[in-house]
Amino acid sequence: MKAKRNKKQVPSFRKLLKTSKVKLENKLKNKQFKQQSTLKKYRKEQRKLRQAVKDAVSKKPIPLEDPKEKRPGKRIEREEEEEEEALPLDMMDEDDLQLMKDLGQRASFLTRDLSSSEPVHARKRKHEHVIDKYEKIPRTLQTAPEKELIHLLPIKDKSGIIPQTREKPVIDSNQDEEDQEEMEPEEEIIEEPIKELTLEEHLIERKKKLQEKKMRIAALASAILSDPESNIKKLKELRSMLMEQDPDVAVTVRKLVIVSLMELFKDITPSYKIRPLTEAEKSTKIRKETQKLREFEEGLVSQYKFYLENLEQIVKDWKQRKLKKSNVVSLKAYKGLAEVAVRSLCELLVALPHFNFHNNIIVLIVPLMNDMSKLISEMCCEAVKKLFKQDKLGQASLGVIKVISGFVKGRNYEVRPEMLKTFLCLRIKEVEVKKDTEDINKQKKFMTFKEKRKTLSRMQRKWKKAEEKLERELREAEASESTEKKLKLHTETLNIVFVTYFRILKKAQRSPLLPAVLEGLAKFAHLINVEFFDDLLVVLHSLIESGDLSYQESLHCVQTAFHVLSGQGDVLNIDPMKFYTHLYKTLFKLHAGATNEGVEIVLQCLDVMLTKRRKQVSQQRALAFIKRLCTLALHVLPNSSIGILATNRILMHTFPKTDLLLDNESQGSGVFLPELDEPEYCNAQNTALWELHVLRRHYHPIVQRFAAHLIAGAPSEGSEALKPELSRRSAAELFEAYSMAAMTFNPPVESSNSKRKDKVLQGDSFLSEEISQLIKRHCSEVATQSPLDFTKYLETSLR
């Protein structure tokens, strides 16, 4: 039979050499460790023995008779006390006397008579071997220390080499200790007086300290940035500087550390959420690189958590006006620290929406949006708006919306309107509709093996397999979220937004939040479910009719109603005539003063009401609005006039028959009634747009251009046609482009470059002849002195 082949591989020479080296190293380490441990043990025993001898020497027995009677006074006093305490023998019982005698015989070694050889203890003790063990230990007496020799260089003689030695000087350790003890109190007593610094010296010293701290912060931060995985422990060292105790630089250093840590976390944080490891993952063996990465992630998450807790504590201390025991930071400085902490939280909210503890930051930021401090409130609102604008998926936005909705409800709708205005920045353009859910984002199906075999050749199958593998890898690398998930998140977010809006419409109609609610409804109205349309329109109309709303709020109501009807509301047979009437009636409330800002909302409303609903608008209604808008353009600011005339141009293109307003002849019976509030029955076909001729002589060149263009019939070609930069812009864009908010003429007035210098008119040359004669006559009259009795005229006026 053949011998069984040994399957075990023989280790190579290199491997054996490697293992033998490791073994030798381990043996050497073990040997060294044993030597160190035995040496430590020996030293410990020697220390204990020395201490025991020292204690035995220090405890000297008190002699029975003092041969040197140094203090006779004290001895006499002691004897008197003993005599007082001692009882006379005749007053003691016989049993007591016997007991005293027995105790005298059994006295200690020092009080016993040494001449008697009788043993004190007649009986044998138990555990005698224990005593024998201690007895066998040799006694060590205090002797003079052995003199140590120092070996010097030897001398060579004829006889040979003569060794040279010298005694080592012995230093008495006890004496040194005593000397040190004597010196210590002297050192404590002699203290340098604290030098009082002047203000200038104090500032220089503070600047020096601050520079040192800045350099320390910069060194730590640069070390962490250069190699985050290796230097993650330095984050803790940097974070510990948040507790700076030097009152001169405490506030500044803490602010610098807060900002530095915030920037560090933004730079070194990975683009994924770090989850805690399971027990199975912890127990498995992994490579050194993986272990290093895990340690880095754990350290980063823990330090990030502690940093957020520190920021939260700073904000809480400021809100509670709470001083710390250390009293390093004053109450006034807490506000500045809190502002820096809140700014850092806002930056982290926007920069790290994917990372751990993002929901905790949201919970901290949302209440601060309603803070009494305007600066902190605006800071938080801007951060939330920024987050909404850049959040493509909608996960972070949903978290913020949930917290805001709960906060508004908990405060009984008594919050700042800016909180709800942040909803306008949500990136929601479409939501999930029930009937379309099955068709959304169908997954691409790969061919099965049987299908490939039937339809493809062997080479084609090979290529197809490689192509599918590549597609799968690209999909994983891209990690793009499906449209289905995105729509679900947007739908849930919008549901919470509408619930908040409807609660305010129902319960808090006189709340200052109403304008923000109406503005939000106007933006997202096309996404509202059709079931709510009737109820919503009834509520909006009742709000307008109540008269409690401002003009701008009522415009928002009109805008919301038409946004609702322009989306899914097209299928409903609803005629919103009451909203047309309300807008037509209130157009003249706009003027060049405070309500000029409302023109923008009016332009948006007109676009939705007339242009987008052109099929549902009658010619009479269109004529009435064009006429009233031209009248309105006479008494508003230039940018408003441009926007209104641009709207009229669009309406004239949308409704071609409205060009009859450019003729003087009347159409049909009746007279135009400008004071009537019903656009259908004011007979606008019987009037003309005479306002355009007035606007043609307007001081603003763009208004002049638009007026001339409309008088010519708003042609798209020819000399009276508008330039592309004017014709391609919408009315709202032109309103913004020519805004006079900066209190400057827009466009700027061209300077005249006339070379001829005209004669400058001075003084009386500006006045007419009649006025100058009248002034001269009054000046030439002699002023008569008459008493000024004001009380007489006052009495007559009171009567």
C-alpha positions in Angstrom: 0.0 0.0 0.0 1.1 3.4 -0.7 1.8 5.6 2.3 -0.6 8.4 2.8 0.7 11.6 1.5 1.1 14.2 4.2 -1.1 17.1 3.1 0.4 19.5 5.7 2.7 21.9 3.9 6.3 22.2 5.2 6.9 25.8 6.2 9.5 27.7 4.2 12.9 28.7 5.6 11.9 32.4 5.5 8.7 31.7 7.5 10.7 29.6 10.0 13.2 32.4 10.3 10.4 34.9 10.9 8.6 32.8 13.5 11.9 32.0 15.3 12.7 35.7 15.5 9.2 36.4 16.9 9.7 33.6 19.5 13.1 34.9 20.5 11.7 38.4 20.9 8.8 37.1 23.0 11.2 35.1 25.2 13.4 38.1 25.7 10.4 40.3 26.6 9.1 37.6 29.1 12.6 37.3 30.7 12.9 41.1 31.1 9.4 41.3 32.5 10.2 38.6 35.1 13.5 40.3 36.1 11.7 43.6 36.5 8.9 42.0 38.6 11.3 40.2 40.9 13.4 43.3 41.3 10.3 45.3 42.2 9.2 42.6 44.7 12.7 42.6 46.3 12.6 46.4 46.6 9.2 46.4 48.2 10.3 43.9 50.8 13.4 45.8 51.6 11.3 49.0 52.0 9.0 47.3 54.4 11.9 45.9 56.5 13.5 49.4 56.7 10.2 50.9 57.7 9.7 48.2 60.4 13.2 48.9 61.8 12.6 52.6 61.8 9.3 52.2 63.6 10.9 49.9 66.2 13.7 52.4 66.9 11.4 55.4 67.1 9.2 53.7 69.7 11.4 54.1 72.8 10.1 52.6 76.1 9.3 55.1 78.9 11.6 54.3 81.9 10.1 53.6 85.3 12.5 55.8 87.2 14.0 58.8 85.6 17.7 58.8 86.6 18.2 62.4 85.3 15.6 64.4 87.0 15.5 67.2 84.4 11.9 68.3 85.1 11.2 67.9 88.8 8.2 70.2 88.7 6.3 68.1 86.2 7.2 64.9 88.0 5.8 66.2 91.3 2.6 67.2 89.6 2.3 63.7 88.0 2.9 62.0 91.4 0.2 64.2 93.0 -2.2 63.3 90.3 -1.4 59.6 90.8 -1.9 59.9 94.5 -5.3 61.6 94.0 -6.4 58.9 91.5 -5.0 55.9 93.5 -7.4 54.4 96.1 -6.1 53.5 99.6 -5.6 49.8 100.2 -8.1 49.6 103.1 -10.9 50.7 100.7 -10.2 47.8 98.2 -11.6 44.3 98.4 -9.5 41.2 98.9 -10.3 40.0 95.4 -9.2 43.2 93.9 -5.9 43.1 95.7 -5.2 39.6 94.5 -6.0 40.7 90.9 -3.6 43.6 91.1 -0.8 41.3 92.4 -1.4 38.8 89.5 -1.3 41.6 87.0 2.0 42.8 88.5 3.5 39.4 88.0 2.3 39.3 84.4 3.7 42.8 83.5 5.5 43.5 80.3 9.1 42.7 79.6 10.3 46.2 80.6 8.5 46.3 84.0 9.4 42.7 85.0 12.3 41.8 87.3 15.0 40.5 85.0 16.8 38.6 87.8 14.0 36.0 88.1 14.3 33.2 85.6 10.8 32.0 85.9 8.8 32.2 82.6 6.0 34.7 82.5 3.7 32.5 80.4 3.6 29.0 81.8 1.2 27.6 79.2 2.2 26.9 75.6 0.7 29.1 73.0 -1.2 27.9 70.0 0.4 28.2 66.6 3.9 28.2 68.1 5.4 27.5 64.7 4.3 30.9 63.5 6.4 32.5 66.3 9.3 30.3 65.4 9.1 31.4 61.9 9.5 35.1 62.9 12.2 34.1 65.5 14.3 32.6 62.7 14.5 35.9 60.9 17.9 37.5 61.7 17.9 40.8 63.7 19.4 43.8 62.0 21.0 46.4 64.1 21.6 50.0 63.2 25.2 50.0 62.3 27.3 52.5 60.5 26.7 52.4 56.7 29.4 50.6 54.7 31.7 52.9 52.9 31.4 52.7 49.1 34.6 52.9 47.1 35.1 54.6 43.7 37.6 52.8 41.5 40.0 55.3 39.9 42.5 54.8 37.1 45.3 52.4 38.1 49.0 53.4 38.4 51.7 51.4 36.7 54.9 50.8 38.7 58.0 48.7 38.4 56.4 46.2 40.7 53.2 46.2 38.5 49.8 47.8 38.3 48.6 49.5 41.6 44.8 49.9 41.8 43.6 53.3 43.0 40.3 53.8 45.0 38.5 56.6 46.9 35.7 56.6 49.4 32.4 57.9 48.1 31.0 60.7 50.3 27.9 59.6 52.1 25.0 62.0 52.2 22.7 61.7 55.2 19.2 61.4 53.7 17.4 62.3 57.0 19.5 65.4 57.4 18.6 66.4 53.8 14.9 65.9 54.4 15.1 68.0 57.5 17.0 70.7 55.6 14.3 70.6 52.9 11.5 70.8 55.5 13.3 73.8 57.0 13.6 75.5 53.6 10.0 74.9 52.5 8.4 77.2 55.1 11.0 79.9 54.2 10.0 79.5 50.5 6.4 79.8 51.4 6.9 82.9 53.6 9.1 84.7 51.0 6.6 85.5 48.2 7.2 88.0 45.5 4.6 90.9 45.7 2.2 90.9 42.7 3.2 93.7 40.4 0.3 95.9 39.5 0.1 96.4 35.7 -1.0 99.6 34.0 -3.8 99.4 31.4 -1.3 99.5 28.5 0.8 96.7 30.0 -2.3 94.7 30.6 -3.4 95.0 27.0 0.0 94.0 25.7 0.0 91.0 28.0 -3.5 90.1 26.8 -2.4 90.4 23.2 0.5 88.1 23.8 -1.6 85.5 25.5 -4.2 85.7 22.7 -1.5 85.2 20.1 -0.2 82.1 21.8 -3.7 80.6 22.0 -4.3 81.4 18.3 -1.1 79.7 17.4 -2.1 76.7 19.4 -5.5 76.5 17.8 -3.9 76.8 14.3 -1.3 74.1 15.0 -4.0 71.6 16.2 -6.4 72.4 13.3 -3.7 72.1 10.7 -2.5 68.8 12.2 -6.0 67.4 12.1 -6.6 68.6 8.5 -3.3 67.1 7.3 -4.1 63.6 8.6 -7.5 63.3 10.2 -7.4 59.5 10.8 -4.1 59.6 12.7 -4.7 62.9 14.6 -8.4 62.4 15.5 -7.5 62.5 19.2 -6.3 66.1 18.8 -10.0 67.1 18.3 -10.5 66.4 22.0 -7.5 68.6 22.9 -8.9 71.4 20.7 -12.4 71.0 22.2 -11.0 71.2 25.7 -10.0 74.8 24.9 -13.8 75.6 25.0 -13.4 75.6 28.7 -10.7 78.3 28.7 -10.4 79.7 32.3 -8.1 82.7 31.8 -10.6 85.6 32.2 -8.5 87.9 30.0 -8.9 85.9 26.8 -11.6 83.3 27.7 -14.4 84.8 25.5 -12.2 85.4 22.4 -10.5 81.9 22.7 -13.9 80.2 23.1 -15.3 81.9 20.0 -12.2 81.0 17.9 -12.4 77.4 19.0 -16.1 77.2 18.2 -15.6 78.5 14.7 -12.4 76.4 14.1 -14.2 73.2 15.2 -17.1 74.0 12.9 -14.9 74.4 9.9 -12.9 71.3 10.8 -16.1 69.2 11.0 -17.3 70.5 7.7 -14.0 69.5 6.1 -13.2 66.1 7.6 -16.8 64.7 7.9 -17.4 61.9 5.4 -20.3 62.0 2.9 -22.3 59.2 4.6 -23.9 58.6 8.0 -21.8 56.6 10.5 -23.9 53.9 12.2 -22.9 52.1 15.5 -21.2 48.7 15.1 -23.1 45.5 16.0 -21.7 43.0 18.4 -21.0 40.6 15.6 -19.0 43.2 13.7 -17.0 44.1 16.8 -16.0 40.5 17.4 -14.9 39.7 13.8 -11.2 40.1 12.9 -10.4 42.9 10.5 -7.4 44.4 8.7 -5.4 47.2 10.3 -6.7 49.8 7.7 -10.3 48.9 8.5 -9.6 49.1 12.2 -8.0 52.5 11.8 -11.0 53.7 9.8 -13.4 52.4 12.5 -11.5 54.2 15.3 -11.5 57.4 13.2 -15.3 57.2 12.7 -16.0 56.4 16.3 -13.8 59.3 17.5 -15.3 61.7 15.0 -18.9 60.9 16.0 -18.2 61.1 19.7 -16.3 64.4 19.4 -19.0 65.8 17.1 -21.6 64.9 19.7 -19.7 66.5 22.6 -19.2 69.6 20.4 -22.9 70.0 19.7 -23.7 69.5 23.4 -21.2 72.3 24.2 -22.9 74.6 21.7 -26.3 73.7 23.2 -25.1 74.5 26.7 -23.8 77.9 25.6 -27.2 78.8 24.1 -29.0 77.5 27.3 -26.7 79.5 29.6 -27.5 82.7 27.6 -31.2 82.0 27.5 -31.4 81.3 31.3 -29.0 84.2 32.1 -27.1 81.7 34.2 -23.6 82.4 35.6 -21.1 79.6 36.0 -19.3 79.0 39.3 -15.9 79.8 37.8 -17.3 83.3 36.8 -14.9 83.6 33.9 -17.4 84.8 31.4 -19.7 87.7 32.2 -23.4 87.8 31.4 -22.8 90.5 28.7 -20.3 88.2 27.0 -22.7 85.3 26.9 -24.8 86.9 24.1 -21.7 87.2 21.8 -20.8 83.6 22.6 -24.4 82.4 21.9 -24.5 84.3 18.6 -21.3 82.5 17.4 -22.7 79.1 18.7 -25.9 79.7 16.8 -24.1 80.7 13.6 -22.0 77.5 13.8 -25.2 75.4 14.3 -26.7 77.1 11.3 -23.6 76.3 9.2 -23.7 72.7 10.2 -27.4 72.4 9.5 -26.8 73.5 5.9 -23.4 71.8 5.3 -24.0 68.4 6.9 -27.7 67.3 6.3 -26.6 63.7 5.7 -24.5 63.3 8.8 -25.3 62.1 12.3 -27.3 64.2 14.8 -28.8 66.4 12.1 -32.3 66.0 13.7 -30.8 67.2 17.0 -29.5 70.4 15.3 -33.0 70.9 13.8 -34.6 70.7 17.2 -32.1 73.3 18.5 -32.5 75.7 15.6 -36.3 75.8 15.1 -37.2 77.4 18.5 -34.4 80.0 17.9 -36.3 81.0 14.7 -38.9 82.6 17.0 -36.3 84.1 19.3 -36.7 87.7 20.7 -33.3 88.6 19.3 -33.9 89.7 15.7 -30.3 88.8 14.7 -30.5 85.2 15.9 -34.0 84.8 14.5 -33.0 86.0 11.0 -29.8 83.9 11.1 -31.8 80.7 11.8 -34.6 81.5 9.3 -31.9 82.2 6.5 -30.2 78.9 7.3 -33.5 77.0 7.0 -34.3 78.7 3.7 -30.9 77.8 2.4 -31.4 74.2 3.5 -34.8 74.0 1.7 -33.4 75.5 -1.5 -30.5 73.0 -1.8 -32.3 69.9 -0.6 -33.0 68.0 -3.8 -34.4 64.8 -2.3 -36.5 66.3 0.5 -35.4 64.1 3.5 -33.9 67.0 5.5 -36.7 69.4 4.5 -39.3 66.9 5.8 -37.5 66.8 9.2 -37.5 70.6 9.5 -41.2 70.9 8.4 -42.3 68.4 11.1 -40.5 70.3 13.9 -41.8 73.7 12.7 -45.4 72.5 12.4 -45.3 71.0 15.9 -43.7 74.2 17.3 -46.3 76.5 15.7 -49.2 74.3 17.0 -47.6 74.1 20.5 -47.3 77.9 20.7 -50.9 78.3 19.7 -49.9 80.1 16.4 -48.2 82.9 18.3 -44.9 82.9 16.4 -43.1 85.1 14.0 -44.5 85.2 10.4 -40.9 84.6 9.1 -41.1 81.0 10.4 -43.9 80.2 7.9 -42.4 82.3 5.1 -39.5 79.8 5.0 -42.0 77.3 3.5 -42.0 79.4 0.3 -38.4 78.1 -0.4 -39.4 74.5 -0.5 -38.4 72.8 -3.8 -41.7 71.0 -4.4 -43.0 71.1 -8.0 -44.9 67.8 -8.2 -46.4 65.4 -5.7 -47.6 61.8 -5.8 -51.0 61.2 -7.4 -52.7 57.9 -6.4 -53.6 56.8 -10.0 -50.0 57.3 -11.3 -48.1 55.5 -8.5 -47.8 52.3 -10.5 -46.3 54.0 -13.5 -43.6 56.0 -11.6 -40.0 55.0 -12.2 -40.4 51.5 -13.6 -37.2 49.5 -12.8 -35.3 48.3 -15.8 -35.5 44.5 -16.1 -32.4 42.6 -17.2 -32.8 39.6 -19.6 -33.0 36.2 -18.2 -30.6 33.4 -19.3 -33.3 31.6 -21.3 -34.2 34.8 -23.1 -30.6 35.5 -23.9 -30.1 31.9 -25.2 -33.2 32.2 -27.5 -32.4 35.6 -29.0 -28.7 36.2 -28.8 -25.6 34.4 -30.0 -22.8 33.2 -27.8 -20.7 36.4 -28.4 -23.7 38.6 -28.0 -24.5 37.0 -24.7 -21.0 37.6 -23.5 -21.2 41.3 -24.4 -24.6 41.6 -22.9 -23.4 40.1 -19.6 -20.5 42.6 -19.4 -22.9 45.5 -20.3 -25.4 44.5 -17.5 -22.6 44.2 -15.0 -21.3 47.7 -15.9 -24.8 49.2 -15.6 -25.3 47.7 -12.1 -21.9 49.1 -11.0 -22.8 52.5 -12.4 -26.1 52.5 -10.6 -24.5 51.6 -7.3 -21.7 54.2 -7.8 -24.3 56.9 -8.7 -26.4 56.0 -5.7 -29.2 58.2 -7.1 -32.5 58.1 -5.3 -35.5 56.9 -7.2 -38.2 59.3 -8.3 -40.7 57.3 -6.4 -39.0 57.9 -3.0 -38.6 61.6 -3.9 -42.3 62.0 -4.7 -43.3 60.3 -1.5 -41.2 62.6 0.6 -42.5 65.7 -1.2 -46.1 64.5 -0.8 -45.6 64.0 3.0 -43.9 67.4 3.3 -46.7 69.2 1.5 -49.4 67.4 3.5 -47.8 68.8 6.7 -47.5 72.3 5.2 -51.2 72.3 4.1 -52.3 71.0 7.6 -50.5 73.9 9.2 -52.0 76.4 6.7 -55.6 75.1 7.1 -55.3 75.1 10.9 -54.4 78.8 10.8 -57.2 79.6 8.3 -59.7 77.9 10.6 -58.6 78.9 14.1 -56.4 82.0 13.8 -57.9 84.2 11.0 -56.8 87.4 12.8 -53.3 86.1 13.3 -50.3 88.0 11.9 -49.4 84.7 10.2 -52.3 85.0 7.7 -50.3 86.9 5.0 -47.6 84.2 5.1 -50.3 81.5 4.9 -52.1 83.1 2.0 -48.8 83.6 0.2 -47.9 80.0 0.7 -51.3 78.8 -0.5 -50.9 80.9 -3.6 -47.6 79.2 -4.4 -48.6 75.6 -3.7 -52.3 75.9 -4.5 -52.0 73.9 -7.8 -50.8 70.9 -5.7 -53.9 70.9 -3.4 -56.2 67.9 -3.6 -59.4 68.7 -5.7 -61.6 67.6 -2.7 -60.6 70.8 -0.8 -61.2 73.3 -3.6 -64.9 74.2 -2.8 -64.2 74.7 0.9 -61.0 76.6 0.3 -62.7 79.1 -2.1 -65.5 79.7 0.4 -63.1 80.4 3.2 -61.0 82.8 1.0 -64.1 84.7 -0.1 -65.4 85.0 3.5 -62.0 86.4 4.5 -62.1 89.0 1.8 -65.7 90.0 2.7 -64.9 90.2 6.4 -62.9 93.4 5.9 -60.3 92.4 8.6 -57.6 91.9 6.0 -55.1 94.5 4.7 -55.1 95.2 1.0 -52.0 93.1 0.4 -53.6 90.1 2.3 -56.8 90.4 0.2 -54.6 90.3 -2.9 -53.0 87.1 -1.7 -56.5 85.7 -1.2 -57.4 86.5 -4.8 -54.1 85.1 -6.1 -54.6 81.8 -4.1 -58.1 81.4 -5.5 -56.9 81.7 -9.1 -53.9 79.4 -8.5 -56.3 76.8 -7.2 -58.5 77.1 -10.3 -55.6 77.3 -12.8 -54.2 73.8 -11.8 -56.4 70.8 -11.3 -59.4 73.2 -10.8 -59.8 73.6 -14.6 -62.0 70.5 -14.6 -64.4 72.2 -12.1 -67.2 74.4 -13.4 -66.7 77.4 -11.1 -67.0 81.0 -12.1 -65.0 83.2 -9.7 -66.7 86.4 -10.7 -66.7 87.7 -7.1 -62.8 87.6 -7.2 -62.7 89.5 -10.5 -65.0 92.2 -9.0 -63.0 92.5 -5.9 -59.7 93.1 -7.8 -61.3 95.5 -10.2 -62.9 97.5 -7.4 -59.7 97.7 -5.3 -57.2 98.6 -8.1 -57.3 102.3 -7.3 -56.0 101.6 -3.7 -52.6 101.4 -5.3 -50.6 104.6 -5.5 -47.0 105.9 -5.5 -46.8 105.7 -1.7 -46.8 102.7 0.6 -48.9 100.4 -1.5 -46.6 100.6 -4.5 -45.1 97.2 -3.4 -48.6 95.6 -3.9 -48.3 96.2 -7.7 -46.1 93.1 -8.1 -48.9 90.9 -6.6 -51.5 92.6 -8.8 -49.4 91.9 -11.9 -49.2 88.2 -10.9 -52.9 88.1 -10.2 -53.7 89.6 -13.6 -51.5 87.1 -15.4 -53.4 84.2 -13.7 -56.9 85.8 -14.0 -56.8 87.1 -17.5 -54.0 85.6 -19.6 -54.0 82.0 -18.4 -57.8 81.8 -18.2 -58.3 83.6 -21.6 -61.1 81.1 -22.7 -63.2 81.8 -19.6 -62.8 85.6 -19.8 -65.3 87.7 -21.7 -64.3 90.7 -24.0 -66.2 93.2 -21.8 -64.2 92.1 -18.7 -60.9 92.4 -20.7 -61.8 95.9 -22.0 -62.8 97.1 -18.5 -59.5 95.9 -16.9 -57.3 97.4 -19.8 -59.0 100.8 -19.3 -58.7 100.8 -15.5 -55.0 99.7 -15.7 -54.2 102.6 -18.0 -55.8 105.1 -15.6 -53.9 103.5 -12.7 -50.6 103.9 -14.6 -50.9 107.7 -14.3 -50.5 107.9 -10.5 -47.9 105.2 -9.6 -44.1 105.0 -9.7 -42.4 104.6 -13.0 -41.5 100.9 -12.5 -45.2 100.2 -11.7 -46.3 102.1 -14.8 -43.9 100.0 -16.9 -45.3 96.8 -15.4 -48.9 97.8 -16.0 -48.3 98.9 -19.6 -46.5 95.6 -20.2 -49.5 93.8 -18.9 -51.8 95.8 -21.2 -49.6 94.9 -24.1 -50.0 91.2 -23.4 -53.8 91.6 -22.9 -54.0 93.4 -26.3 -52.2 90.5 -27.9 -54.3 88.0 -26.1 -57.6 89.7 -26.9 -57.1 91.3 -30.4 -60.6 92.9 -30.5 -59.6 95.3 -27.6 -57.9 97.6 -30.2 -61.2 99.4 -30.5 -60.1 101.3 -27.3 -57.6 103.1 -29.6 -60.5 104.6 -31.6 -62.7 107.6 -30.6 -65.9 106.0 -32.0 -68.2 104.3 -29.5 -69.3 100.7 -30.0 -73.0 99.9 -29.2 -75.3 101.7 -26.8 -74.5 103.1 -23.3 -72.0 105.4 -21.8 -68.8 104.4 -20.0 -69.3 104.3 -16.2 -65.8 104.5 -14.6 -67.2 104.6 -11.0 -69.1 101.3 -11.4 -67.4 98.4 -9.7 -68.7 95.7 -12.0 -66.3 95.1 -15.0 -69.0 93.4 -17.0 -71.5 96.3 -16.9 -69.4 99.5 -17.0 -69.6 99.8 -20.9 -65.8 100.0 -21.4 -66.3 99.6 -25.2 -67.6 103.2 -25.3 -64.4 104.8 -24.1 -60.8 105.4 -25.4 -57.3 105.1 -23.9 -56.6 108.8 -23.8 -54.2 108.1 -20.8 -51.6 106.8 -23.3 -51.2 110.3 -24.8 -50.4 111.7 -21.3 -48.0 108.8 -20.6 -46.3 109.6 -23.9 -45.0 112.8 -22.3 -43.8 111.0 -19.1 -40.4 111.9 -17.7 -39.3 108.2 -17.7 -38.0 107.2 -21.2 -39.2 103.5 -20.9 -42.7 104.6 -20.0 -42.7 107.0 -23.0 -41.6 104.0 -25.2 -44.3 101.7 -23.9 -47.0 104.4 -24.4 -46.0 105.1 -28.0 -45.9 101.3 -28.6 -49.4 100.8 -27.4 -50.8 103.9 -29.3 -49.4 102.3 -32.5 -51.4 99.1 -31.7 -48.6 97.1 -30.0 -46.9 96.0 -33.2 -44.3 93.2 -33.2 -42.4 94.7 -36.1 -41.7 98.1 -37.5 -40.4 101.4 -36.1 -42.8 101.4 -33.1 -41.9 97.8 -32.1 -40.2 97.3 -28.7 -36.6 96.2 -28.4 -36.0 92.5 -27.5 -34.8 93.4 -23.9 -38.2 94.9 -23.3 -40.5 92.6 -25.3 -39.1 89.3 -24.0 -39.4 90.2 -20.3 -42.6 89.6 -18.3 -44.4 92.4 -16.5 -43.1 91.3 -13.0 -39.5 91.2 -14.3 -39.8 94.7 -15.8 -41.2 95.9 -12.4 -38.2 94.5 -10.6 -35.6 95.7 -13.2 -36.7 99.4 -13.1 -37.3 99.4 -9.3 -36.5 102.7 -7.5 -35.9 101.1 -4.1 -32.3 102.5 -4.1 -33.8 106.0 -4.4 -32.0 106.7 -7.7 -33.3 107.4 -11.2 -33.4 104.1 -13.2 -32.0 104.3 -15.9 -29.6 107.1 -14.8 -30.1 110.5 -16.5 -27.6 111.2 -19.2 -25.3 114.2 -18.6 -25.5 117.0 -21.3 -22.1 117.5 -23.1 -22.8 120.9 -24.7 -19.6 122.8 -25.5 -21.3 126.2 -25.5 -21.4 127.9 -22.2 -24.7 129.7 -21.7 -25.1 132.8 -19.6 -25.8 131.8 -16.0 -28.9 133.5 -14.7 -28.6 134.9 -11.2 -30.9 136.5 -8.7 -33.9 138.4 -10.0 -33.6 137.1 -13.6 -35.5 134.0 -12.5 -38.5 136.1 -11.5 -41.2 137.7 -13.8 -41.6 141.5 -13.9 -44.9 141.6 -12.0 -43.5 139.5 -9.1 -40.3 141.5 -8.9 -42.3 144.8 -8.8 -44.6 143.4 -6.0 -41.6 142.5 -3.9 -40.0 145.9 -4.3 -43.2 147.7 -3.3 -43.6 145.6 -0.1 -39.9 146.1 0.7 -40.1 149.9 0.3 -43.1 150.3 2.7 -42.1 151.7 6.1 -42.9 149.2 8.9 -45.1 150.7 11.6 -44.4 149.7 15.2 -47.6 148.3 16.7 -48.0 146.3 20.0 -48.2 142.6 19.6 -51.1 141.5 21.7 -51.7 137.8 21.0 -54.2 137.3 23.9 -56.8 139.4 22.2 -56.8 137.3 19.0 -56.7 134.1 21.1 -59.8 135.1 23.1 -61.8 135.8 19.9 -60.8 132.5 18.4 -61.8 130.6 21.5 -65.3 132.3 21.4 
